[in-house]
């Protein structure tokens, strides 16, 4: 949506790298990432391990990284960053874990608030 696009563009202008990290194997995930111009890693079994590798490859300090999650398969990755975020409609276990919870539904709104 346009809100997510605006947020993505603002983050890019600020020099903040973005990543779509998904367990989904569907090619739609990769196509969405290409459309958005965002690096996408999909079909990932261990999000925390893949995230750690990506952070090292990009020389990023995990304590200064935000991770927006919505399902239980995000919990381990969320635990590795300094700014774990959950969207309002996230699984209850995910909502219980982060430092911050976005009070409106949807990832686009969560990105805009960042």
C-alpha positions as CSV (number, residue, x, y, z in Angstrom):
1,X,0.0,0.0,0.0
2,X,1.0,3.6,-0.3
3,X,1.8,4.0,3.4
4,X,4.2,1.1,3.3
5,X,5.8,2.5,0.1
6,X,6.2,5.9,1.7
7,X,7.8,4.4,4.8
8,X,10.1,2.2,2.8
9,X,11.3,5.2,0.7
10,X,11.9,7.3,3.9
11,X,13.9,4.5,5.4
12,X,16.0,4.1,2.2
13,X,16.6,7.9,2.0
14,X,17.9,7.6,5.6
15,X,20.3,4.9,4.4
16,X,18.6,2.2,6.4
17,X,18.9,-1.3,4.8
18,X,15.7,-3.3,4.6
19,X,15.1,-7.0,4.4
20,X,12.1,-9.2,3.9
21,X,12.7,-12.4,5.8
22,X,10.1,-15.1,5.3
23,X,9.6,-18.8,5.9
24,X,7.2,-18.9,3.0
25,X,8.5,-20.7,-0.1
26,X,6.0,-19.2,-2.5
27,X,7.5,-17.1,-5.3
28,X,5.0,-14.4,-4.5
29,X,7.2,-13.4,-1.6
30,X,10.2,-12.9,-3.9
31,X,8.1,-11.1,-6.5
32,X,6.8,-8.7,-3.8
33,X,10.4,-8.0,-2.6
34,X,11.5,-7.3,-6.2
35,X,8.5,-5.0,-6.7
36,X,9.4,-3.1,-3.5
37,X,13.1,-3.1,-4.3
38,X,13.8,-4.7,-1.0
39,X,16.2,-7.6,-0.5
40,X,14.2,-10.7,0.2
41,X,15.2,-14.0,1.7
42,X,12.4,-16.5,1.6
43,X,12.0,-20.2,2.3
44,X,14.0,-19.6,5.5
45,X,13.8,-22.3,8.2
46,X,15.8,-20.5,10.9
47,X,15.0,-16.8,10.8
48,X,17.4,-15.9,13.7
49,X,20.4,-17.6,12.1
50,X,19.7,-16.1,8.7
51,X,19.2,-12.7,10.2
52,X,22.5,-13.0,12.1
53,X,24.3,-13.8,8.9
54,X,22.6,-10.9,7.1
55,X,23.5,-8.5,9.9
56,X,27.2,-9.6,9.8
57,X,27.3,-9.3,6.0
58,X,25.9,-5.7,6.2
59,X,28.1,-4.9,9.2
60,X,25.1,-4.0,11.3
61,X,24.9,-3.9,15.1
62,X,21.9,-6.1,16.1
63,X,21.3,-3.7,19.1
64,X,20.5,-0.9,16.6
65,X,18.2,-3.1,14.3
66,X,14.4,-3.2,14.3
67,X,12.6,-6.4,13.4
68,X,8.8,-6.3,12.7
69,X,7.2,-9.7,13.5
70,X,3.7,-11.1,13.5
71,X,4.0,-14.8,14.1
72,X,5.7,-17.3,16.5
73,X,8.3,-18.1,13.8
74,X,9.6,-14.5,14.3
75,X,10.2,-14.8,18.1
76,X,13.8,-16.0,17.9
77,X,14.8,-13.3,15.4
78,X,13.0,-10.7,17.4
79,X,15.1,-11.8,20.5
80,X,18.3,-11.0,18.7
81,X,17.6,-7.3,17.9
82,X,17.5,-4.2,19.9
83,X,14.1,-3.1,18.6
84,X,11.7,-6.0,18.3
85,X,8.3,-4.8,17.1
86,X,5.0,-6.5,16.7
87,X,2.0,-5.4,14.6
88,X,-1.3,-5.0,16.5
89,X,-2.8,-8.2,14.9
90,X,0.3,-10.4,15.7
91,X,0.0,-13.7,17.4
92,X,-0.5,-13.2,21.2
93,X,3.0,-14.8,22.0
94,X,4.6,-12.2,19.6
95,X,2.7,-9.4,21.2
96,X,3.9,-10.4,24.6
97,X,7.6,-10.5,23.5
98,X,8.6,-7.1,22.0
99,X,9.6,-3.9,23.5
100,X,7.2,-2.0,21.2
101,X,3.8,-2.9,19.8
102,X,2.3,-1.0,16.9
103,X,-1.3,-0.3,17.8
104,X,-2.6,-0.3,14.3
105,X,-2.8,-3.3,12.1
106,X,-0.5,-3.9,9.2
107,X,3.3,-3.8,8.6
108,X,3.0,-0.7,6.5
109,X,1.8,1.3,9.4
110,X,4.5,-0.2,11.6
111,X,7.1,0.9,9.1
112,X,5.7,4.4,8.9
113,X,5.9,4.7,12.7
114,X,9.6,3.8,12.6
